[in-house]
């Protein structure tokens, strides 16, 4: 799984970006998840961004990652995360912003992690395991 964490109000090299990113990396590393940060060149868009490669361990790690990412997003309205999941050669990418987060976004991320298509909006969202602190 590849996460691209970004903040549209911060410039690359902004002093606020490393601590913001570190808070996300530290939270993810505290779970049953292998975390590796990968640096890439800027794509010309305004804002700071970093790639994070995740290798999920047990099934509880999925719920923990979703909970951590959503919590990180809600700390600033300018944050966004792009989640890319590859399963059986098929790649799916989901863009999530910190505004408008709801059960639909959580459901779509969770289903993508499990390699299933997002369910119709009127269907019941899957149950998530919460991260223990």
C-alpha positions in Angstrom: 0.0 0.0 0.0 1.3 3.4 -0.9 0.2 6.6 0.9 1.1 10.1 -0.3 0.5 12.4 2.6 0.3 16.1 1.7 -0.6 19.5 3.0 -1.6 22.2 0.4 -0.8 25.1 2.7 2.8 24.0 3.4 5.7 24.4 1.0 8.3 21.7 0.6 11.0 22.4 3.2 8.5 24.3 5.4 9.5 23.8 9.1 5.9 22.5 10.0 6.0 19.6 7.5 8.6 17.3 9.2 6.8 17.2 12.5 3.4 16.8 10.8 4.7 13.9 8.8 6.6 12.4 11.8 3.3 12.3 13.8 1.8 10.2 11.0 4.8 7.9 10.6 5.2 7.4 14.4 1.5 6.5 14.8 1.7 4.0 11.9 4.9 2.4 13.2 3.2 1.7 16.5 0.9 -0.8 14.8 1.5 -4.2 13.1 2.7 -2.3 10.0 6.0 -2.0 8.3 6.5 1.6 7.4 9.0 3.1 4.9 9.2 6.7 3.8 10.1 7.3 0.1 11.1 10.7 -1.1 10.1 11.9 -4.6 10.5 15.0 -6.6 7.7 17.6 -6.5 5.1 17.2 -9.2 4.9 21.0 -9.6 1.9 21.4 -7.4 1.9 23.7 -4.4 2.3 22.0 -1.0 4.5 19.6 0.8 4.1 15.8 0.2 5.8 12.5 1.1 5.3 8.9 0.0 4.9 6.3 2.7 5.0 2.6 1.8 3.1 0.3 4.1 3.2 -3.5 4.4 0.3 -4.5 6.6 0.7 -7.3 9.1 -2.3 -8.8 10.7 -5.9 -8.1 9.9 -6.1 -5.7 12.9 -3.5 -3.5 11.2 -6.0 -2.5 8.5 -8.5 -0.9 10.9 -5.6 0.7 12.8 -4.2 2.3 9.6 -7.5 3.6 8.5 -8.2 5.1 12.0 -4.7 6.7 12.1 -4.9 8.2 8.6 -8.3 9.6 9.2 -7.3 11.1 12.6 -4.2 12.7 10.9 -6.3 14.2 8.2 -8.7 15.9 10.5 -6.0 17.8 12.4 -5.7 20.3 9.5 -8.2 21.2 6.8 -5.4 21.5 4.2 -4.3 17.9 4.5 -4.9 15.1 2.0 -3.8 11.5 1.5 -3.7 9.6 -1.7 -4.0 5.8 -1.1 -2.8 3.4 -3.8 -3.5 -0.3 -3.3 -2.3 -3.0 -5.7 -3.8 -6.4 -5.6 -3.5 -9.2 -8.2 -2.0 -6.7 -10.6 -4.9 -4.3 -10.4 -4.1 -0.8 -8.9 -6.7 1.4 -7.3 -6.1 4.9 -6.1 -8.2 6.9 -3.7 -7.9 10.6 -2.8 -9.0 11.6 0.6 -9.1 15.2 1.9 -9.6 16.3 5.5 -12.9 18.1 4.6 -16.0 16.0 4.0 -14.7 12.8 5.7 -17.5 10.4 6.5 -18.4 6.8 6.5 -18.3 6.6 2.7 -14.6 7.5 2.7 -13.8 5.1 5.5 -15.7 2.4 3.7 -14.0 3.0 0.3 -10.5 2.9 1.9 -11.2 -0.3 3.8 -12.7 -2.1 0.8 -9.7 -1.0 -1.3 -7.3 -2.5 1.2 -9.1 -5.7 1.0 -9.1 -5.6 -2.8 -12.8 -5.2 -3.2 -14.7 -2.6 -5.2 -16.4 0.2 -3.2 -19.9 -0.8 -2.2 -22.9 1.3 -3.3 -23.6 4.3 -1.1 -26.8 2.7 0.4 -25.0 -0.4 1.6 -23.8 -1.0 5.1 -20.2 0.0 5.7 -17.8 -2.7 7.0 -17.0 -2.7 10.7 -13.6 -1.2 11.5 -11.3 -2.3 14.4 -10.2 0.8 16.3 -6.6 1.5 17.2 -5.8 1.1 20.8 -3.7 3.9 22.3 
